[in-house]
């Protein structure tokens, strides 16, 4: 797709800009060990380490649940992250705004 983000869709969406747009929104994270974490994203860093609040953790086999006030997840343990559609739309709009702003004369 030529936009350099490696996702093949041509939109130039980078994972970190999407995660920044997802701050304060609910998201789901599945770890490589099969556990899932549903919570509100507080913050993330350049290594995709994630801080979640109001979290429900589900065991790999789905038979146990824990409610935890907050947790920190190391980026290298994450299998995938899922954000809401509205967050995707917000991130795309932010990028369009940024690109328009960055097109100066010169």
C-alpha positions, 0 to 999 in steps of 0.5 A: 500500500506504500504508506509505510505502516505495514498493514496493507490498507493505504491509510497510514494508520500507525498503532501508536496513534490509534492507541493515543486516540483510544485513551479513556475508551474501553478496549480488549487486550488478549495476551499470548498466554490466552488471558483477556483484559477488558478495561479503559485505556489510561495510557500507553508508551512507545513499547506499547506497554498499556495501563488499564483501569476498571479491568475484567480479566478472563482466564485462558479457558474462559471459566474464571473472571477477576475484576481489578481496579487497574493493571499494567500490561507489558507490550511484549506479552500482547497478542492483539488489541481491539478498540471500538469503531468510534476510536478508529474513526477518531484516529483517522480524523486526527491524522487527516487534521494533522496531515492538513496542518503539516502541508505548508508552503515551502 
